[in-house]
Amino acid sequence: MVSIADILHRTVVIGCVGVSIWGIGTGFAVHTHTMKRGQEIMDERKALGLTDEPVDKKTKQEEQSEARWAEEAQAVLKARGASNLHPSTVDGSAGRP
């Protein structure tokens, strides 16, 4: 005669095995779908004559503009005294002796 504890144990173990197999299958399906969709997007970009470069790549002018804005923001903080900020965030000497 099989005890109730043995039946419960087998049920839990078989359930865990089933959930693990389902999880692996679902993970593979999601991965396959993601890769397929990515390839479709790349094919669309090539059809439109776009490059494989990342969309968010910044131009030199944009980088210079951002650097200028950051410098101006630091100047405003210095002009206000910025007494409540750590000195390294104001003068740019973070981690420097």
FIZATI-953714 format. One record per residue (C-alpha): residue number from 1; z, x, y. Coordinates in Angstrom, 3 decimals. Layout:
+-----+----------+----------+----------+
!   k !       up !     east !    north !
+-----+----------+----------+----------+
! NUM !        Z !        X !        Y !
...
+-----+----------+----------+----------+
***
This chain:
+-----+----------+----------+----------+
!   k !       up !     east !    north !
+-----+----------+----------+----------+
!   1 !    0.000 !    0.000 !    0.000 !
!   2 !   -0.969 !    1.306 !    3.432 !
!   3 !    1.748 !    1.116 !    6.062 !
!   4 !    1.300 !   -0.525 !    9.448 !
!   5 !    1.863 !    2.835 !   11.192 !
!   6 !   -0.964 !    4.344 !    9.143 !
!   7 !   -3.318 !    1.511 !   10.081 !
!   8 !   -2.419 !    1.829 !   13.767 !
!   9 !   -2.900 !    5.594 !   13.635 !
!  10 !   -6.323 !    5.275 !   12.008 !
!  11 !   -7.322 !    2.631 !   14.554 !
!  12 !   -6.361 !    4.870 !   17.478 !
!  13 !   -8.111 !    7.914 !   15.995 !
!  14 !  -11.317 !    6.022 !   15.223 !
!  15 !  -11.212 !    4.449 !   18.711 !
!  16 !  -10.867 !    7.893 !   20.328 !
!  17 !  -13.758 !    9.242 !   18.265 !
!  18 !  -15.886 !    6.231 !   19.256 !
!  19 !  -15.077 !    6.593 !   22.952 !
!  20 !  -15.845 !   10.325 !   22.782 !
!  21 !  -19.235 !    9.713 !   21.172 !
!  22 !  -19.997 !    6.994 !   23.746 !
!  23 !  -18.963 !    9.344 !   26.590 !
!  24 !  -21.191 !   12.159 !   25.345 !
!  25 !  -24.131 !    9.780 !   24.964 !
!  26 !  -23.598 !    8.275 !   28.407 !
!  27 !  -23.236 !   11.715 !   29.990 !
!  28 !  -26.508 !   12.815 !   28.428 !
!  29 !  -28.247 !    9.625 !   29.601 !
!  30 !  -27.020 !   10.090 !   33.178 !
!  31 !  -28.058 !   13.747 !   33.157 !
!  32 !  -31.528 !   12.867 !   31.869 !
!  33 !  -31.943 !   10.118 !   34.467 !
!  34 !  -30.783 !   12.411 !   37.279 !
!  35 !  -33.189 !   15.166 !   36.278 !
!  36 !  -36.068 !   12.690 !   35.926 !
!  37 !  -35.374 !   11.205 !   39.373 !
!  38 !  -35.161 !   14.668 !   40.905 !
!  39 !  -38.539 !   15.569 !   39.431 !
!  40 !  -40.012 !   12.324 !   40.800 !
!  41 !  -38.719 !   13.162 !   44.278 !
!  42 !  -40.168 !   16.681 !   44.078 !
!  43 !  -43.527 !   15.250 !   42.964 !
!  44 !  -43.481 !   12.808 !   45.910 !
!  45 !  -42.720 !   15.678 !   48.321 !
!  46 !  -45.600 !   17.747 !   46.901 !
!  47 !  -47.956 !   14.747 !   47.199 !
!  48 !  -47.007 !   14.469 !   50.864 !
!  49 !  -47.622 !   18.174 !   51.379 !
!  50 !  -43.979 !   19.021 !   52.009 !
!  51 !  -42.419 !   22.261 !   50.857 !
!  52 !  -39.698 !   22.788 !   48.275 !
!  53 !  -37.360 !   24.011 !   51.022 !
!  54 !  -34.070 !   22.149 !   51.418 !
!  55 !  -34.332 !   19.258 !   53.843 !
!  56 !  -31.256 !   20.313 !   55.820 !
!  57 !  -32.437 !   23.862 !   56.506 !
!  58 !  -31.868 !   24.621 !   60.182 !
!  59 !  -34.271 !   26.376 !   62.480 !
!  60 !  -33.295 !   29.477 !   64.416 !
!  61 !  -33.234 !   27.401 !   67.599 !
!  62 !  -30.817 !   24.871 !   66.052 !
!  63 !  -28.513 !   27.668 !   64.882 !
!  64 !  -28.521 !   29.226 !   68.364 !
!  65 !  -27.802 !   25.830 !   69.913 !
!  66 !  -24.830 !   25.289 !   67.584 !
!  67 !  -23.504 !   28.767 !   68.336 !
!  68 !  -23.791 !   28.086 !   72.075 !
!  69 !  -21.907 !   24.775 !   71.711 !
!  70 !  -19.162 !   26.513 !   69.724 !
!  71 !  -18.815 !   29.236 !   72.349 !
!  72 !  -18.629 !   26.648 !   75.125 !
!  73 !  -15.968 !   24.712 !   73.209 !
!  74 !  -13.926 !   27.890 !   72.781 !
!  75 !  -14.266 !   28.602 !   76.525 !
!  76 !  -12.953 !   25.115 !   77.338 !
!  77 !   -9.972 !   25.659 !   75.060 !
!  78 !   -9.221 !   28.983 !   76.722 !
!  79 !   -9.514 !   27.396 !   80.180 !
!  80 !   -7.058 !   24.648 !   79.221 !
!  81 !   -4.575 !   27.208 !   78.001 !
!  82 !   -4.677 !   25.884 !   74.450 !
!  83 !   -1.008 !   26.764 !   74.027 !
!  84 !   -0.661 !   24.524 !   70.995 !
!  85 !   -3.399 !   26.307 !   69.021 !
!  86 !   -3.035 !   29.366 !   66.870 !
!  87 !   -4.346 !   32.431 !   68.771 !
!  88 !   -6.880 !   33.225 !   66.079 !
!  89 !   -8.650 !   29.909 !   66.675 !
!  90 !   -9.053 !   30.613 !   70.374 !
!  91 !  -10.064 !   34.262 !   70.594 !
!  92 !  -11.914 !   34.543 !   67.265 !
!  93 !   -9.728 !   37.341 !   65.922 !
!  94 !   -8.680 !   35.518 !   62.772 !
!  95 !   -7.470 !   37.977 !   60.177 !
!  96 !   -8.153 !   41.014 !   62.346 !
!  97 !   -5.359 !   43.452 !   63.189 !
+-----+----------+----------+----------+
***
